[in-house]
Amino acid sequence: MISAILVMVLLAVVLGAVLGFASIKFKVEGNPLVEKIEATLPQTQCGQCGFAGCRPYAEAVAAGQAEPNKCVPGGDNVAKNLAELLGVEFKPVGGDEGVGPKPRMVAFIDESTCIGCTACIKVCPVDAIVGTTKMMHTILATPCTGCELCVPACPVNCISMIPVGQNIATWKWQYPVFELTVMANRRPEK
Amino acid sequence: MRTLHKFHGGVHPPEHKTESSRLPIAAAPLPQRLVVPLRQHIGNPAIPIVKVGDHVLKGQMIGAADGFISVAVHAPTSGTVSAIELHAVPHPSGLPDLCITIEADGEDRWTERQPLDYQTADPDAVRALLRDAGIVGLGGAVFPAYVKLNPDQQKIKTLILNGAECEPWITSDDLLMRERATEIVSGVKIMAHLMQPEEVLIGIEDNKPEAIAAMQAACQGTGFAVVTAPVLYPSGGEKQLIKLLTGKEVPSGQRPINIGVLCSNTGTAYTVHRAVYHGEAVISRIITITGNVTKPQNFEALIGTPLGELVQLAGGARPDTSHFILGGPMMGFDLLNHLDAPLTKAINCVIAASPALFPPKPAAMPCIRCTQCAQACPCDLQPQELFWFSQSKNFDKARAYNLFDCIECGCCDYVCPSHIPLVSYFRYTKSEIAAQDREKMAAEQARQRFEFKQMREEREKAEKAARMAEKAATAAAAKAAAAASGVEDPITAAKQAAIQAAVERAKAKKAEAAAALPPSPQPSPAGGEGVNNTEPS
């Protein structure tokens, strides 16, 4: 009887020590889910999800404080991936109809209208606007994420969004589609 | 006789070589207008270095290499630059690309040509010459030759010259080897000088006896071995030819140089010879015009010649021609923008297609998992699985099943009993994965820039706060220092002095008035006088 209790106690102590050691030794730094969610997001930093950038949104989704279908630039693809990652049911972005990923856009400054107020430079999340006070501004097309944050910031409405067209370098092969033809000699069904 | 090693799979479609190989290479006449695309190679397109209205000479550089993976492009004839704008180019998308248009002046006057003695020159100088002469792999990949012909501390055991030309209908390499074997071998010598291989093999399929004889004659006394291989498509694939001739397999995701082998096309060797011995840039190439034309033949045409003019030279397309195929029927693509597109370095063949020659494929049926495609795949892949993943857009899985080892040779399409266009699915999946990778990279860069901006804003805030604190501290310190040393402010001192002077004057006045008064009674010892004195006068 006593030996049995001793064995069980000893076992409990040893296993407890192993578990305690493991919890210190293999401690996970930060929340790995946040990193995974952030890697899924398109990093436009547009704030259309209601958070001040992709990282805060990722943190909120990981903490269960935000729905995974709020990323407008990512569209349903990102929402689907996030739902899969979190193991929840997929809900389309922006209601039942759902939206695909937005076509990629870049901002463009009409240089004859720009007054050089630097208001857009301050709001650009990726520092893609070049210019200084009372000097004309311009947007670097490559780093521009198309977040549209600069559009309302401009006091003279000189910023417009231009869709990025396809060129030979970015062109993609299409999914094979076939024309369906009705066979002529088919007997009509009764 | 060298032992050949069989590569996996392969097919043997009808060859159709004799149509275009009966006549010798004809020189195409000088066209009125030449359109030279700036993107004729893998990597960055060349940067235009001429302006509209400039007069250029034949062989003059008009676009300079941009970055490492890039080469120059040249004026194919003398004339005037009339436009630098988007123009139809031979590409499966049918999209236009930036081109330089030259109106020929008819003189065809060469620029100054500078040959190079490669034996004594620095290898880097030879490579720079190859870059500036616009030399790329003419086998189809159009990879800059100067990048490839750099041993970079790797020991090269075998240099292979690829003269297999396994694709049906095409005979441009065949005719080049028949007629210009000496120049090709001379180009191979230059390549061998740069790479220092232990052996040089020239692989040719045995359906080209004249080419084999010519190359053997040209190789006399060089130590290069001409190896004939049985006809089996795609023996001209780089990795397949390496397996065939050396028995070595290039590991997945690696390049032949990793196993000490370098493979180059015959046309590339020829252009290397022209560049080094004659100082001539790549401004022309041999192209096969065949299929549903009245007089199929090979032409030596200037880069930038409209493909329609070349089809006319071959007698023109017959009335029942439905479309044109660029490249061979196995790996080529349909020319969407018809025949306005110019000849580029990559194009070796135009086939006029008719329903009789290329009957339309029957409608695709469901995959029955017969695995005939897997047996035919020269890359030892599982096309039926890749098809499954591509159809369901399961891109990660497709990548995991080595989709990127697929060379799009079309063997699986050819054998599929259900007529499934497998390669179309693989091309779609590959380009989707590539686009996803590009987007991921752009997102990663955007994240880094966003984090940098946040870091910069924090730093600026901290710096501002630090500046304010420093200013306040300096002011306080100055005050404290002044108080400690007793040195007064000059303004305060002047004021104090003025007040002091006024007080002195008032005292003096008082004293005068007191002296003028009649003597008072003797003051009491109690100091009553003092009390009186203090009274205002």
Interface residues (C-beta under 8 A of the other chain):
Chain A: E38 L41 P42 Q43 T44 Q45 G53 C54 C124 P125 V126 D127 A128 P143 T145 Q166 N167 I168 T170 W171 K172 W173 Q174 Y175 P176 F178 T181
Chain B: R39 V89 H91 P92 S93 L95 D97 A363 A364 P421 S424 Y425 R427 Y428 K430 S431 E432 A434 A435 R438 E439 A442 A443 E444 Q445 A446 R447 R449 F450 F452 K453 R456
